[in-house]
């Protein structure tokens, strides 16, 4: 990939300094195809300045507990060689809104119910007489049934 405009390019050191991440992380992200760069005729790595925005998205998503595989899929359609357009951003954000809303609901349910799940000391939803008498939820499937939003 080649930018064509020297002012839009950054060295790996520039990217590291401006994004606040180590060079090794930049190489890792590139190996995972989350970001892309190219080599100059002198065999130096170069990145388009838009890489800084991609790295910011990656870091924020990772902090929210989103896996690199999901991040990779979401970033797949964002350009590497120029700043995303308003249309690019709309498409990206629309893709993530539902997934983020689902995560928010799940986390709020966990936050609100975790103390009652283990509050009695039994440490078991299957045996808890307060939360799951006669294991009624076990008939609905394995796992934490109260924490899984019901599909309408």
C-alpha positions, 0 to 999 in steps of 0.5 A: 500500500502506498499513500502518495502524499508524504505528509500523510505518512508516519514512521512506526516511531511516529505512530508509537509516540502519537498513539501511546503504544509500543512499537511491538504492539503496532507490529502485533496489530499489523500482523493481526491485520487490524492496521496496515502499512507499507515499506519504502524503497529504503525498506522503512515502515510507513503508515497513513495518518489514518492509522491513529484513528484505527488504533484509538478504536482498537484500544477503546474496544479492547478496554471495553472487553471486545475481542480482536476478532470482533474488532478485526471484522468491524474494521475490515471495511474502514480504509487504511489509506485515507481518513474515513468519510462520514459514510464510512463512519456511519456504516462502522457505527451502525454495525457496532450499535446493536452489539454494544447495546447488547453488551451494556444490557448484559453488563448491567444485569451482571452488575445488578444481580451478582450480589444476589446470585452469591449473596446467600453463600451457596455459590450455585445458581443450580442449587440456590433455593432463592434464585432458582427453586427446583432448578426451573431455569435448568430446563431452559438451558445451560448457563446463567439463564437470568443473565441472557436477554430473552429474544422476542 
